Amino acid sequence: MNTSEFISLLGEHQDKPLLFEYAPGMLVGANYHITEVKHVSIDSVDCGAGTDSWKETIIQLWESPSELGKRDYLSSYKALGILRKVGTMTAYEMDAPVKIEYGNAMFHTAHLHITGFNINDGQLIVKLAVNPTDCKAKELCGVPETASSVEVNSCAPGSGCC
């Protein structure tokens, strides 16, 4: 989901509490806060010497230890207000994908992709997932598409890859 779509989604459901499902059946606690919004530009070089660049919007969530047991979630209206205020301070790249930065004691901190959303019991539930790492230069480096068939030496030092 890109930044524009996410902001529109919040606008369409301003009357609903905003929940984030970071793994199947696992919700970010009601004690979460939006603590940072990052406008990130990435310039990369992959293992096959290919270059790429893109932008991302990263929204950081943090669970406040002083609000453990809180039952009421942040509203989509309030989240939208936060994002709009950020947008007045520094412009969004509206086509940039949105990632949610989150972690807790039971889940490593990660940049999670939005995979969809549900409306359930009057709540907007944003579904998140971790994207696994991948080799972008498989063909150039001779790496098979399936992980089970990758040979240990396929990216050996001096092979021109990895």
C-alpha positions in Angstrom: 0.0 0.0 0.0 1.4 3.4 -0.9 1.3 6.6 1.2 -1.7 8.1 -0.7 -3.7 4.9 -0.3 -3.0 4.6 3.4 -4.0 8.3 4.1 -7.2 7.7 2.1 -8.0 4.6 4.0 -7.7 6.5 7.3 -9.9 9.2 5.9 -12.6 6.8 4.8 -12.7 5.2 8.3 -12.1 8.2 10.6 -14.8 7.0 13.0 -13.1 3.7 13.7 -10.3 2.7 16.1 -7.1 1.9 14.3 -5.5 -1.5 15.0 -2.4 -3.2 13.5 -2.1 -6.9 13.2 1.7 -7.6 13.0 1.4 -11.4 12.8 -1.7 -13.6 12.4 -3.9 -13.0 15.4 -1.3 -10.7 17.1 -2.3 -7.1 17.6 -0.1 -4.1 18.5 -1.3 -3.1 22.0 -3.9 -0.4 22.6 -1.2 1.5 24.4 0.6 2.3 21.1 1.6 5.7 19.9 2.8 7.0 16.5 6.2 8.2 17.6 7.9 9.0 14.3 7.1 9.3 10.6 10.1 8.9 8.4 10.5 10.0 4.7 13.2 7.7 3.5 15.2 7.7 0.3 17.1 4.6 -0.5 19.9 4.2 -3.0 21.1 0.6 -3.3 23.6 -1.6 -5.0 22.8 -5.3 -5.2 25.2 -8.3 -5.2 25.2 -8.3 -9.0 26.3 -4.6 -9.1 22.8 -3.4 -10.1 21.7 -0.1 -8.7 18.3 1.0 -7.6 16.6 3.8 -5.7 13.2 4.4 -4.2 11.4 6.2 -1.4 9.4 4.9 1.6 7.2 6.3 4.3 7.9 4.6 7.6 5.5 5.0 10.5 7.0 4.0 13.8 4.7 2.5 16.5 5.7 2.3 20.1 3.8 0.7 23.0 4.0 2.9 26.1 4.8 0.9 29.3 3.0 3.4 31.4 -0.3 2.6 29.6 -0.3 -1.2 29.9 -3.9 -2.4 30.1 -5.2 0.5 28.1 -8.3 -0.7 26.2 -9.1 2.1 23.8 -7.1 2.2 20.5 -5.9 5.3 18.7 -8.7 6.4 16.4 -8.1 6.6 12.6 -9.1 10.2 12.9 -6.3 11.0 15.3 -3.8 9.0 13.3 -4.9 10.9 10.2 -4.4 14.2 12.0 -0.8 13.2 13.0 0.0 12.2 9.4 -1.5 15.4 8.0 0.5 17.5 10.4 3.7 15.7 9.4 2.7 16.4 5.8 2.6 20.2 6.5 6.1 20.0 7.9 7.7 17.8 5.2 6.0 16.7 2.1 5.2 13.0 1.5 6.1 11.1 -1.7 2.5 9.9 -2.1 3.5 7.0 -4.4 6.0 5.7 -1.8 5.1 2.5 -0.1 4.2 2.7 3.6 6.0 0.5 6.1 5.1 0.2 9.8 8.1 0.0 12.1 7.2 -2.0 15.2 8.6 -4.5 17.7 7.9 -5.7 21.2 9.4 -8.1 23.7 8.0 -11.1 21.8 8.5 -9.8 18.2 11.8 -8.4 16.7 11.6 -4.8 15.5 11.0 -4.8 11.8 9.7 -2.7 8.9 6.4 -4.4 8.1 4.5 -4.1 4.8 0.8 -3.4 4.7 -0.8 -6.4 3.1 -4.4 -5.4 3.4 -7.1 -4.4 6.0 -10.3 -5.6 7.5 -13.2 -3.9 9.1 -14.2 -6.0 12.1 -16.6 -5.1 15.0 -16.4 -1.4 13.9 -12.5 -1.4 14.0 -10.1 -0.8 11.1 -7.5 -3.6 11.3 -4.4 -3.0 9.2 -2.7 -6.3 8.3 1.1 -6.3 8.3 3.7 -8.8 7.2 7.5 -9.2 7.0 8.9 -9.5 3.5 11.8 -11.9 3.4 15.1 -10.9 2.0 15.8 -11.9 -1.5 18.6 -11.8 -4.1 17.8 -9.3 -6.9 20.6 -10.6 -9.2 19.6 -14.3 -9.3 19.9 -14.6 -13.1 23.2 -12.8 -13.2 24.7 -14.8 -10.3 23.3 -18.1 -11.4 21.2 -18.5 -8.2 18.3 -20.9 -8.7 14.8 -19.5 -7.9 14.1 -22.1 -5.2 16.0 -21.8 -1.9 16.3 -25.6 -1.6 18.4 -25.9 -4.7 20.9 -23.1 -3.9 24.4 -24.5 -3.8 26.7 -23.4 -1.0 29.3 -22.1 -3.5 26.9 -20.4 -5.9 28.1 -17.0 -4.5 31.6 -18.0 -3.5 34.3 -15.3 -3.2 35.7 -14.5 -6.6 32.6 -15.7 -8.5 31.7 -12.2 -9.4 28.5 -12.3 -7.3 27.6 -11.6 -3.6 
